Amino acid sequence: QVQLVESGGGLVQPGGSLRLSCAASGSIFSITDVGWYRQVPRKERAFVASITPGGSTNYADSVKGRFTISRDNAKNTVYLQMNSLKLEDTAVYYCNTNPAYYDWGQGTQVTVSS
């Protein structure tokens, strides 16, 4: 079973930046679309961004122009660079294939607060 481990979250002020990382235990990222998702309490997990094996990307409207997804297939790692963070970006961030197939990891908490 593939394990997904997210990291890089933290507390940041509005307008700040964070870079999230997602590492997979197996070599899955080079052969499948990978996505970042986020969830806030009492709401369903929502799509944030995705990237294909060829590097094509897709973003939720709410993060376009601020977030950038990238991948390093050799390291089985996918990144999410988040700039110009807003209060409403506060959430637990997860990665998975797109669409999601594997068990969800623990996620990484991102808190945007002044």
C-alpha positions in Angstrom: 0.0 0.0 0.0 1.4 3.4 -1.0 1.8 5.8 1.9 1.6 9.6 1.4 3.3 12.0 3.7 2.6 15.7 3.6 4.9 18.3 5.2 5.7 21.9 5.2 2.7 23.5 6.8 2.7 26.0 9.5 1.5 29.4 10.7 2.0 32.3 8.4 0.7 35.9 8.1 -1.6 37.0 5.3 0.4 37.7 2.2 3.1 35.2 3.3 4.3 32.0 1.6 4.7 28.4 2.3 6.0 25.4 0.4 4.3 22.0 1.0 5.8 18.7 0.1 4.2 15.4 -0.5 6.3 12.2 -0.6 5.1 8.8 -1.7 6.5 5.5 -0.5 6.2 4.1 -4.0 7.1 5.3 -7.5 3.6 6.4 -8.4 4.0 10.1 -9.1 5.8 9.6 -12.3 3.0 7.6 -13.9 -0.2 9.3 -12.6 -1.8 12.6 -12.1 -1.2 14.0 -8.6 -3.4 16.4 -6.7 -3.3 18.6 -3.7 -6.5 18.9 -1.7 -7.6 20.8 1.4 -10.2 20.5 4.1 -11.6 22.7 6.8 -13.7 21.5 9.7 -17.2 20.4 8.8 -16.6 20.7 5.1 -15.7 18.2 2.5 -12.2 17.9 1.1 -11.7 20.2 -1.8 -9.5 20.1 -4.9 -6.7 22.7 -5.0 -4.3 21.8 -7.8 -3.1 18.9 -9.9 -0.3 18.0 -12.2 0.0 15.3 -14.9 3.1 13.2 -15.5 3.9 15.5 -18.4 3.7 18.6 -16.2 0.4 20.0 -17.2 -1.3 21.7 -14.3 -4.8 22.6 -13.2 -5.9 24.9 -10.3 -9.0 25.7 -8.4 -10.1 29.2 -9.3 -9.5 30.3 -5.7 -5.8 29.7 -5.9 -5.0 30.5 -9.5 -2.1 32.9 -9.8 -1.0 32.3 -6.2 -0.3 28.6 -5.9 2.1 26.5 -8.1 2.2 22.8 -8.1 5.3 21.0 -9.3 6.8 17.5 -9.1 10.2 15.8 -8.9 9.7 12.3 -10.2 13.1 11.1 -9.2 12.3 11.9 -5.6 8.7 10.8 -5.8 7.7 14.2 -4.4 5.2 16.7 -5.4 5.3 20.3 -4.1 2.8 23.1 -3.6 4.2 26.6 -3.5 1.7 28.9 -1.9 2.2 32.6 -2.2 0.0 35.6 -1.3 -1.7 33.5 1.3 -5.1 34.5 2.5 -7.1 33.8 5.7 -9.4 31.5 3.7 -6.4 29.3 2.7 -6.3 28.0 6.3 -6.9 24.3 6.1 -5.4 20.9 6.3 -3.7 20.1 3.0 -3.4 16.6 1.6 -2.0 15.1 -1.5 -3.2 12.0 -3.4 -3.6 10.9 -7.0 -6.1 12.7 -9.1 -8.7 11.4 -8.7 -7.9 10.2 -5.2 -7.2 6.5 -5.0 -4.9 5.8 -2.0 -5.6 6.1 1.6 -5.3 9.7 2.8 -2.2 10.7 4.8 -2.2 12.8 7.9 -2.1 16.0 6.0 -0.3 19.2 7.0 -1.9 22.1 8.7 -1.7 25.5 7.1 -2.9 28.4 9.3 -3.0 31.9 7.9 -3.5 34.4 10.6 -2.4 37.9 11.6 
